């Protein structure tokens, strides 16, 4: 079965950006940003999004340094990916998320002023960029 729908995650210690992706239209759409609950993902909300969107696969942005080496967030993102796969029994695909948050911030700055009140916009946009990178890498 080929994948037609995915849910993508930009994992962070404070917030997790989430986006949807469709292979039929080859588009990624920012969805929501969830706050971490006492340092833990909001598994109930994530489960609700999985029930709502019914993705066949989950895409996780893996943070690496520019040179491709791992950083302190790589292990945390891997643990999140492992937990997602274990809890929801869906395949998890890791994508290098290098500079996705910077790219998201640049795109958003063209449209709005970024401040503490709307920083969550960056997280869900970064998730959409991660999903779009995966979509762009799929064979036609």
Secondary structure, 3 states (H helix, E strand, C coil): CCCCEEEEEEECCCEEEEEEEECCCCEEEEEEEEECECCECCHHHHHHHHHHHCCCEEEEEECECCCCCECHHHHHHHHHHHHHHHHHCCEEEEEECCCHHHHHHHHHHCCCCCCHHHCHHHHHHHHHHHHHHHHHCCCC
